[in-house]
Amino acid sequence: MRSFRLCLCFLLLSACASHSPIVPNGRGGFFVSKQAATGFPGIGGIEADLLTEAQQHCVNQGKTMQVDQVDKTKPPYLLGNYPRVEMHFSCR
């Protein structure tokens, strides 16, 4: 019963995380964002994940990635203000 409760809590917390697909921003570049499910993970890991994803997207096109803009949430991370990174990038 205890493991069931633990699994249920994990599923509920992970359902709050969000990760957008890479989408064109309408100006020749792309946009991607990711938000943690809680305030515990650091924002650096989220940013590293997005940089890796953007880099791979550009490599798949045979191009190099250039970050145009990065927006990050500021602490304190509570009451819905969880670590979030939004990134605009282009492939050249």
PyMOL commands that set and color helices and strands:
alter all, ss='L'
color gray80, all
select helices_A, chain A and resi 2-14+43-60
alter helices_A, ss='H'
color red, helices_A
select strands_A, chain A and resi 18-19+23-24+30-35+65-72+84-91
alter strands_A, ss='S'
color yellow, strands_A
deselect
rebuild
show_as cartoon
